[in-house]
Amino acid sequence: MTAQTVQQGDLVTVVGLEVHVQLETDTKIFCGCSTEQTDEPNENVCPVCLGLPGALPVLNEGAVEAAVKIGKAIDADIPEETRFHRKNYYYPDLPKNFQITQYDEPICADGELEVSVEGTRRSVTIERAHLEEDPGSLQHVGGGIDTADYTLVDYNRAGTPLMEIVTAPDFRSPDEVRAFLAELEEVLEYLGIFDAERDGSLRIDANLSIIPEAEIDGDNADEISADALEAANRTEVKNISSHKGAQKALAYEETRQKNAIQRGRAVEQETRHWDEARGITVSMRSKEEEKDYRYFEEADLPPLRVSDWKEEIAIPELPSARRERFGDEYGLDEEAASKLTSTKQVADFYEDVAGEFDPDLAATWVADNLLGELNYRDIEITEIEGRLEEVKRLVALVDEDEITAKNARETVLRSMLDDGRTPDEVVAEEGLGKTSGDEVRQAVVEAIDENQGAVEDYESGDDGAINFLVGQVMQKTGGSADPSDVNQLLRAELED
């Protein structure tokens, strides 16, 4: 791409992704070493994952099953037969000096994933998804990748099952990439094959090009010709490990390339490293081409056939389908349905609560009250799985009119999470049971007698004065009265 060409007209950002997903299995993909994370370096290793002479790989059945689940979730073609290849490339953290992966016969091809971008749902094409082994990990001591004093290698991760998901260049902004990654992660968690809390579980390589708008078909802005992509020197940005990181890295790289083009400089085709600490990308090396990897068939692994077995592998209802059903079945709006399907555990708990109480009440308590308090404390719902029956008991206390919703939300729920007490213990110890009707009426009469100024304001047409009187009654009842009941009683008393 020449500087003269790109200076004409507006510039369009084009991004394609290679998403590397660690699969949740007990052992590595080609050996029996544990995938459990440990602080002790080079502990979970053996002759196979260390690439020692004479060691032979044996394929992990659980990794294949997880790959098939991904294929079904993205509506991909899963061929009758697939093969493994050796990708010959120097990996400092993969000791046998090649990676066992899949090349021209991946286990999944031609899939798609629907994603919501700024309120509009559209499909992102997934060209392929293939199995491979993860390299180990590097620890740069004394600086970043380009400034470290030295680098340590830990082979514990080497050989962990990995699924590489490759999209078409369908993205036009960093925000779209972030939305896609969030949707993909939800799907993977629903499938039960992925743990977002695991270090290094999701890593992204992003290929970004800047293309003149004039080279895009005006009738179909999503379609970009292969010639236009070939002419644009793309950069590959590596070391991205989160949705937010992808958005930041690509926003930086987008700005860097556009600035270079507008100043008349050519964009180099290269691989760049995302330095999260500094918030910049730095050049690593010139971009390799496919021929540089010298693929050839892995002779130690036979062809993989899953054509019969794949029909037996079931997948759960996926997030998008569940969101739609929550709207139809429970009457939830899009925002509430999205919150309540953010993880499978949240969705399952909501349906459990909605099976016993009004769906709107259940949605308020799960989506707003519970998730709000958990997010404030940086706690996942999985961390309180053993106490979800207590949360249902709290909803029951509100539903049965035993305590006010305000006290349930602001006192009981918070005490449950902070102090570990049960809802009944908090209600008893804090004296939060609702006051009787006679006590509330007495408090209403006293509030009116003691606040004649507010009464006069209300009678003069200042409807807001009623809120002051409600507050006075709530003080007298220790917050145990229902504010809406108090409001009605006050109005009735003042209108007599």
Buried (B, 14 or more C-beta within 10 A) or exposed (E): BEBEBBEEEEBBBBBBBBBBBBBBBEBBBBBEBEBEBEEEBBEBBBEBBBBEEEBEBEBBEBBBBBBBBBBBBBBBEBBEEBBBBBBEBEBEBBBBEBBBBBBEBBBBBEBBBBBBBEEEEEEBBBBBBBBBBBBBBBEBEEEBBEEBEEEEBBBBBBBBBBBBBBBBBBBBBBBBBBBBBBBBBBBBBBBEBBBEEEEBBBBBBBBBBBBBEEBBEEEEEEEBEEEBBEBBBBBBBBBBBBBEBBBBBBBBBBEBBBEBBEEEEEBEBBBBBBBBEEEBBBEBEEBEEEEEBEBEBBEEBEEBEBEEEBEEBEBBEBBBEBBBBBBEEBEBEEEBBBBBBBBBBBBEBBBBBBEEBEBEBBBBBBBEBBBEBBEEEEEBBEEBEEBBEBBBBBBBBBBEEBBBBBBBBBBBBBBBBEEEBBBBBBBEEBEBBBBEEEBBBBBBBEBBEEBEEBBEBBEEEEEEBBEBBBBBBBEBBEBBBBBEBBBEBBEEBBEE
